[in-house]
Amino acid sequence: MKFSLIMATVGRENEVIAFLKSLKQQSYKDFELIIVDQNDTDFLRPIVEVYKEAFCIKHIRYSKKGLSLARNRGLQEAEGQIIAFPDDDCLYSNGLLLNVCRFFEKETKVDAISVAWHDAISGNRIKNFGKREGVINRLNIWTQVSSITLFIKHHVFHHIKGFDETLGVGPHSKWKGAEDKDFPLRLLDAGFTMHYVPHIIVYHPAPVLLTKDLTQQQKKELIRKTFIYSAAAGYVMKNHQYSLIIKLGTIAIGIAKTVLSILQFKPFLVRIRIASIIGRLHGFLN
């Protein structure tokens, strides 16, 4: 069972080296790494040449900027039976590929899995990713799936197009996020099955922590990103025809979190919560 690991990258070097090291340490060797390199210069070339001696790497220079664009470009080159989309600052835990392979060999009717996301620095599990294995559905997909945690059988891509290029980080996309929810939702809508498998772990830096050490500029940027991603999430919920009750429920949860932050005297967190609510409403209405 061969893996195709499609990694879009721009602006990172040390993180890419760290990920390549984690791949070199995998006990399971039947995989290819497809690097979709969106950097303006070819500074990754010498690094790629070193690691090509250890495993198969396809290095694609790609001038267009955008996460979904790059991943779709990588899909054109994929030859594996299992497709994954690691970020360029991911780390794969030892034995990850072997454990994914064993899962699919045992659960032959499952078309895709999402594994657990742990913080690359602390090693702690990201809180939304639970400890219990189970079936992914249209509700828990929002808390137990990220693009970096997905491993998908190749035949799925014969029926579903790749990532929606109007979604995700990049100058050409209208909505700067939620591509990692839209694609698995389309997978489920097409009748494919997906499981959450928490004993298999991908390491990736946790979302920016809300700490008092943030500068005013960092706080403004985090509020902006919160609005942008929440708007994209709202748009995806609307596009996938979530019921009014569910959409209102997400707003009600946001309001409850805002009230709690007010009671806890956390003014910056209040601003984050409000940005999330406004963003979600913006996505619902556009």
Contacts in CASP RR format, 6 or more apart in sequence:
PFRMAT RR
TARGET T0000
AUTHOR 0000-0000-0000
METHOD contacts of the structure
MODEL  1
MKFSLIMATVGRENEVIAFLKSLKQQSYKDFELIIVDQNDTDFLRPIVEV
YKEAFCIKHIRYSKKGLSLARNRGLQEAEGQIIAFPDDDCLYSNGLLLNV
CRFFEKETKVDAISVAWHDAISGNRIKNFGKREGVINRLNIWTQVSSITL
FIKHHVFHHIKGFDETLGVGPHSKWKGAEDKDFPLRLLDAGFTMHYVPHI
IVYHPAPVLLTKDLTQQQKKELIRKTFIYSAAAGYVMKNHQYSLIIKLGT
IAIGIAKTVLSILQFKPFLVRIRIASIIGRLHGFLN
1 30 0 8 1.000
1 81 0 8 1.000
1 82 0 8 1.000
1 101 0 8 1.000
1 104 0 8 1.000
1 105 0 8 1.000
2 30 0 8 1.000
2 31 0 8 1.000
2 32 0 8 1.000
2 79 0 8 1.000
2 80 0 8 1.000
2 81 0 8 1.000
2 82 0 8 1.000
3 28 0 8 1.000
3 30 0 8 1.000
3 31 0 8 1.000
3 32 0 8 1.000
3 80 0 8 1.000
3 81 0 8 1.000
3 82 0 8 1.000
3 83 0 8 1.000
3 84 0 8 1.000
3 97 0 8 1.000
3 100 0 8 1.000
3 101 0 8 1.000
3 151 0 8 1.000
4 31 0 8 1.000
4 32 0 8 1.000
4 34 0 8 1.000
4 77 0 8 1.000
4 78 0 8 1.000
4 79 0 8 1.000
4 80 0 8 1.000
4 82 0 8 1.000
4 83 0 8 1.000
4 84 0 8 1.000
4 154 0 8 1.000
5 23 0 8 1.000
5 31 0 8 1.000
5 32 0 8 1.000
5 33 0 8 1.000
5 34 0 8 1.000
5 84 0 8 1.000
5 85 0 8 1.000
5 86 0 8 1.000
6 34 0 8 1.000
6 36 0 8 1.000
6 71 0 8 1.000
6 74 0 8 1.000
6 75 0 8 1.000
6 78 0 8 1.000
6 83 0 8 1.000
6 84 0 8 1.000
6 85 0 8 1.000
6 86 0 8 1.000
7 16 0 8 1.000
7 19 0 8 1.000
7 33 0 8 1.000
7 34 0 8 1.000
7 35 0 8 1.000
7 36 0 8 1.000
7 85 0 8 1.000
7 86 0 8 1.000
7 87 0 8 1.000
7 88 0 8 1.000
7 90 0 8 1.000
8 36 0 8 1.000
8 38 0 8 1.000
8 66 0 8 1.000
8 67 0 8 1.000
8 70 0 8 1.000
8 71 0 8 1.000
8 85 0 8 1.000
8 87 0 8 1.000
8 88 0 8 1.000
9 16 0 8 1.000
9 35 0 8 1.000
9 36 0 8 1.000
9 37 0 8 1.000
9 38 0 8 1.000
9 39 0 8 1.000
9 44 0 8 1.000
9 88 0 8 1.000
10 37 0 8 1.000
10 38 0 8 1.000
10 39 0 8 1.000
10 65 0 8 1.000
10 88 0 8 1.000
11 39 0 8 1.000
12 88 0 8 1.000
12 89 0 8 1.000
13 43 0 8 1.000
13 44 0 8 1.000
13 47 0 8 1.000
15 88 0 8 1.000
15 89 0 8 1.000
16 35 0 8 1.000
16 44 0 8 1.000
16 47 0 8 1.000
16 88 0 8 1.000
17 47 0 8 1.000
18 89 0 8 1.000
18 91 0 8 1.000
19 86 0 8 1.000
19 88 0 8 1.000
19 89 0 8 1.000
19 90 0 8 1.000
19 91 0 8 1.000
19 92 0 8 1.000
20 33 0 8 1.000
20 47 0 8 1.000
20 51 0 8 1.000
22 90 0 8 1.000
22 91 0 8 1.000
22 92 0 8 1.000
22 93 0 8 1.000
23 31 0 8 1.000
23 33 0 8 1.000
23 51 0 8 1.000
23 54 0 8 1.000
23 55 0 8 1.000
23 92 0 8 1.000
24 51 0 8 1.000
24 54 0 8 1.000
24 55 0 8 1.000
25 94 0 8 1.000
26 92 0 8 1.000
26 94 0 8 1.000
26 95 0 8 1.000
26 96 0 8 1.000
26 97 0 8 1.000
26 98 0 8 1.000
27 94 0 8 1.000
27 95 0 8 1.000
27 97 0 8 1.000
27 98 0 8 1.000
28 95 0 8 1.000
28 97 0 8 1.000
28 98 0 8 1.000
28 101 0 8 1.000
29 55 0 8 1.000
31 55 0 8 1.000
31 56 0 8 1.000
31 97 0 8 1.000
32 55 0 8 1.000
32 56 0 8 1.000
32 57 0 8 1.000
32 58 0 8 1.000
32 78 0 8 1.000
32 79 0 8 1.000
32 80 0 8 1.000
33 55 0 8 1.000
33 56 0 8 1.000
33 57 0 8 1.000
33 58 0 8 1.000
34 57 0 8 1.000
34 58 0 8 1.000
34 60 0 8 1.000
34 74 0 8 1.000
34 77 0 8 1.000
34 78 0 8 1.000
35 44 0 8 1.000
35 48 0 8 1.000
35 57 0 8 1.000
35 58 0 8 1.000
35 59 0 8 1.000
35 60 0 8 1.000
36 60 0 8 1.000
36 62 0 8 1.000
36 70 0 8 1.000
36 71 0 8 1.000
36 73 0 8 1.000
36 74 0 8 1.000
37 44 0 8 1.000
37 59 0 8 1.000
37 60 0 8 1.000
37 61 0 8 1.000
37 62 0 8 1.000
38 62 0 8 1.000
38 63 0 8 1.000
38 64 0 8 1.000
38 65 0 8 1.000
38 66 0 8 1.000
38 70 0 8 1.000
42 61 0 8 1.000
44 59 0 8 1.000
45 59 0 8 1.000
48 57 0 8 1.000
48 59 0 8 1.000
51 57 0 8 1.000
58 77 0 8 1.000
60 73 0 8 1.000
60 74 0 8 1.000
60 77 0 8 1.000
62 69 0 8 1.000
62 70 0 8 1.000
62 73 0 8 1.000
64 70 0 8 1.000
64 73 0 8 1.000
64 172 0 8 1.000
65 170 0 8 1.000
65 171 0 8 1.000
65 172 0 8 1.000
66 168 0 8 1.000
66 169 0 8 1.000
66 170 0 8 1.000
66 171 0 8 1.000
66 172 0 8 1.000
66 173 0 8 1.000
67 163 0 8 1.000
67 168 0 8 1.000
67 169 0 8 1.000
67 170 0 8 1.000
67 179 0 8 1.000
68 162 0 8 1.000
68 163 0 8 1.000
68 164 0 8 1.000
68 165 0 8 1.000
68 167 0 8 1.000
68 168 0 8 1.000
68 173 0 8 1.000
68 179 0 8 1.000
69 165 0 8 1.000
69 170 0 8 1.000
69 172 0 8 1.000
71 85 0 8 1.000
71 147 0 8 1.000
71 162 0 8 1.000
71 163 0 8 1.000
72 162 0 8 1.000
72 163 0 8 1.000
72 165 0 8 1.000
75 83 0 8 1.000
75 157 0 8 1.000
75 162 0 8 1.000
78 154 0 8 1.000
78 157 0 8 1.000
80 154 0 8 1.000
81 153 0 8 1.000
81 154 0 8 1.000
82 100 0 8 1.000
82 101 0 8 1.000
82 104 0 8 1.000
82 151 0 8 1.000
82 152 0 8 1.000
82 153 0 8 1.000
82 154 0 8 1.000
83 151 0 8 1.000
83 152 0 8 1.000
83 153 0 8 1.000
83 154 0 8 1.000
83 157 0 8 1.000
84 150 0 8 1.000
84 151 0 8 1.000
84 152 0 8 1.000
85 147 0 8 1.000
85 148 0 8 1.000
85 150 0 8 1.000
86 92 0 8 1.000
86 148 0 8 1.000
86 202 0 8 1.000
87 147 0 8 1.000
87 148 0 8 1.000
87 204 0 8 1.000
89 120 0 8 1.000
89 204 0 8 1.000
89 205 0 8 1.000
90 120 0 8 1.000
90 148 0 8 1.000
90 202 0 8 1.000
90 203 0 8 1.000
90 204 0 8 1.000
91 120 0 8 1.000
91 202 0 8 1.000
91 203 0 8 1.000
91 204 0 8 1.000
92 202 0 8 1.000
92 203 0 8 1.000
93 118 0 8 1.000
93 200 0 8 1.000
93 201 0 8 1.000
93 202 0 8 1.000
93 203 0 8 1.000
96 115 0 8 1.000
96 200 0 8 1.000
96 201 0 8 1.000
96 202 0 8 1.000
99 199 0 8 1.000
99 200 0 8 1.000
100 113 0 8 1.000
100 115 0 8 1.000
100 151 0 8 1.000
100 200 0 8 1.000
103 110 0 8 1.000
103 113 0 8 1.000
103 197 0 8 1.000
103 200 0 8 1.000
104 110 0 8 1.000
104 113 0 8 1.000
104 151 0 8 1.000
104 153 0 8 1.000
107 195 0 8 1.000
109 193 0 8 1.000
110 193 0 8 1.000
110 194 0 8 1.000
110 195 0 8 1.000
111 152 0 8 1.000
111 153 0 8 1.000
111 155 0 8 1.000
111 156 0 8 1.000
111 187 0 8 1.000
111 192 0 8 1.000
111 193 0 8 1.000
111 194 0 8 1.000
112 150 0 8 1.000
112 151 0 8 1.000
112 152 0 8 1.000
112 153 0 8 1.000
112 156 0 8 1.000
112 184 0 8 1.000
112 187 0 8 1.000
112 192 0 8 1.000
112 193 0 8 1.000
112 194 0 8 1.000
112 195 0 8 1.000
113 150 0 8 1.000
113 151 0 8 1.000
113 194 0 8 1.000
113 195 0 8 1.000
113 196 0 8 1.000
113 197 0 8 1.000
113 200 0 8 1.000
114 136 0 8 1.000
114 144 0 8 1.000
114 145 0 8 1.000
114 146 0 8 1.000
114 149 0 8 1.000
114 150 0 8 1.000
114 151 0 8 1.000
114 184 0 8 1.000
114 194 0 8 1.000
114 195 0 8 1.000
114 196 0 8 1.000
114 197 0 8 1.000
115 149 0 8 1.000
115 151 0 8 1.000
115 196 0 8 1.000
115 197 0 8 1.000
115 198 0 8 1.000
115 200 0 8 1.000
115 201 0 8 1.000
115 202 0 8 1.000
116 125 0 8 1.000
116 126 0 8 1.000
116 129 0 8 1.000
116 130 0 8 1.000
116 149 0 8 1.000
116 197 0 8 1.000
116 198 0 8 1.000
116 199 0 8 1.000
116 200 0 8 1.000
116 201 0 8 1.000
116 202 0 8 1.000
117 125 0 8 1.000
117 126 0 8 1.000
117 129 0 8 1.000
117 146 0 8 1.000
117 148 0 8 1.000
117 149 0 8 1.000
117 201 0 8 1.000
117 202 0 8 1.000
117 203 0 8 1.000
117 204 0 8 1.000
118 124 0 8 1.000
118 125 0 8 1.000
118 126 0 8 1.000
118 201 0 8 1.000
118 202 0 8 1.000
118 203 0 8 1.000
118 204 0 8 1.000
119 125 0 8 1.000
119 126 0 8 1.000
119 203 0 8 1.000
119 204 0 8 1.000
119 205 0 8 1.000
119 206 0 8 1.000
120 203 0 8 1.000
120 204 0 8 1.000
120 205 0 8 1.000
120 206 0 8 1.000
121 205 0 8 1.000
121 206 0 8 1.000
122 206 0 8 1.000
123 203 0 8 1.000
124 206 0 8 1.000
125 131 0 8 1.000
125 198 0 8 1.000
126 206 0 8 1.000
126 207 0 8 1.000
128 143 0 8 1.000
128 144 0 8 1.000
129 143 0 8 1.000
129 144 0 8 1.000
129 149 0 8 1.000
129 196 0 8 1.000
129 198 0 8 1.000
130 143 0 8 1.000
130 144 0 8 1.000
130 196 0 8 1.000
130 198 0 8 1.000
131 198 0 8 1.000
132 196 0 8 1.000
132 198 0 8 1.000
133 195 0 8 1.000
133 196 0 8 1.000
133 197 0 8 1.000
133 198 0 8 1.000
133 199 0 8 1.000
134 195 0 8 1.000
134 196 0 8 1.000
135 193 0 8 1.000
135 194 0 8 1.000
135 195 0 8 1.000
135 196 0 8 1.000
136 144 0 8 1.000
136 145 0 8 1.000
136 184 0 8 1.000
136 188 0 8 1.000
136 194 0 8 1.000
136 195 0 8 1.000
136 196 0 8 1.000
137 188 0 8 1.000
138 185 0 8 1.000
138 188 0 8 1.000
138 240 0 8 1.000
138 242 0 8 1.000
139 246 0 8 1.000
140 196 0 8 1.000
141 181 0 8 1.000
141 184 0 8 1.000
141 185 0 8 1.000
141 188 0 8 1.000
142 181 0 8 1.000
142 233 0 8 1.000
144 196 0 8 1.000
145 180 0 8 1.000
145 181 0 8 1.000
145 184 0 8 1.000
145 194 0 8 1.000
145 196 0 8 1.000
146 180 0 8 1.000
147 179 0 8 1.000
147 180 0 8 1.000
147 183 0 8 1.000
148 180 0 8 1.000
148 202 0 8 1.000
148 204 0 8 1.000
149 202 0 8 1.000
150 180 0 8 1.000
150 183 0 8 1.000
150 184 0 8 1.000
152 187 0 8 1.000
156 187 0 8 1.000
156 190 0 8 1.000
156 192 0 8 1.000
159 190 0 8 1.000
159 192 0 8 1.000
160 183 0 8 1.000
160 186 0 8 1.000
160 187 0 8 1.000
160 190 0 8 1.000
160 192 0 8 1.000
162 183 0 8 1.000
163 179 0 8 1.000
163 182 0 8 1.000
163 183 0 8 1.000
164 179 0 8 1.000
164 182 0 8 1.000
164 183 0 8 1.000
165 172 0 8 1.000
165 173 0 8 1.000
166 173 0 8 1.000
166 174 0 8 1.000
166 175 0 8 1.000
167 173 0 8 1.000
167 174 0 8 1.000
167 175 0 8 1.000
167 177 0 8 1.000
167 178 0 8 1.000
167 179 0 8 1.000
167 182 0 8 1.000
167 232 0 8 1.000
167 236 0 8 1.000
168 175 0 8 1.000
168 176 0 8 1.000
168 177 0 8 1.000
168 178 0 8 1.000
168 179 0 8 1.000
168 232 0 8 1.000
169 176 0 8 1.000
169 177 0 8 1.000
170 176 0 8 1.000
175 231 0 8 1.000
175 232 0 8 1.000
175 235 0 8 1.000
175 236 0 8 1.000
176 228 0 8 1.000
176 229 0 8 1.000
176 232 0 8 1.000
177 228 0 8 1.000
177 229 0 8 1.000
177 232 0 8 1.000
177 233 0 8 1.000
178 229 0 8 1.000
178 232 0 8 1.000
178 233 0 8 1.000
178 234 0 8 1.000
178 235 0 8 1.000
178 236 0 8 1.000
179 232 0 8 1.000
181 233 0 8 1.000
181 236 0 8 1.000
182 236 0 8 1.000
182 239 0 8 1.000
182 240 0 8 1.000
184 194 0 8 1.000
185 236 0 8 1.000
185 240 0 8 1.000
187 194 0 8 1.000
188 194 0 8 1.000
189 240 0 8 1.000
208 214 0 8 1.000
208 218 0 8 1.000
208 222 0 8 1.000
210 222 0 8 1.000
210 268 0 8 1.000
210 269 0 8 1.000
210 272 0 8 1.000
214 222 0 8 1.000
214 268 0 8 1.000
219 268 0 8 1.000
219 271 0 8 1.000
222 272 0 8 1.000
223 271 0 8 1.000
223 272 0 8 1.000
223 275 0 8 1.000
224 275 0 8 1.000
226 272 0 8 1.000
226 275 0 8 1.000
226 276 0 8 1.000
227 275 0 8 1.000
227 276 0 8 1.000
227 278 0 8 1.000
227 279 0 8 1.000
227 282 0 8 1.000
228 279 0 8 1.000
230 275 0 8 1.000
230 276 0 8 1.000
230 277 0 8 1.000
230 278 0 8 1.000
230 279 0 8 1.000
230 280 0 8 1.000
230 282 0 8 1.000
230 283 0 8 1.000
231 279 0 8 1.000
231 280 0 8 1.000
231 282 0 8 1.000
231 283 0 8 1.000
231 286 0 8 1.000
232 283 0 8 1.000
233 280 0 8 1.000
233 283 0 8 1.000
234 247 0 8 1.000
234 279 0 8 1.000
234 280 0 8 1.000
234 282 0 8 1.000
234 283 0 8 1.000
234 284 0 8 1.000
235 283 0 8 1.000
235 284 0 8 1.000
235 286 0 8 1.000
237 246 0 8 1.000
237 247 0 8 1.000
237 250 0 8 1.000
237 283 0 8 1.000
237 284 0 8 1.000
238 247 0 8 1.000
238 283 0 8 1.000
238 284 0 8 1.000
247 284 0 8 1.000
250 280 0 8 1.000
251 277 0 8 1.000
251 280 0 8 1.000
251 281 0 8 1.000
254 273 0 8 1.000
254 276 0 8 1.000
254 277 0 8 1.000
255 277 0 8 1.000
257 273 0 8 1.000
258 270 0 8 1.000
258 273 0 8 1.000
258 274 0 8 1.000
258 277 0 8 1.000
261 269 0 8 1.000
261 270 0 8 1.000
261 273 0 8 1.000
262 270 0 8 1.000
END
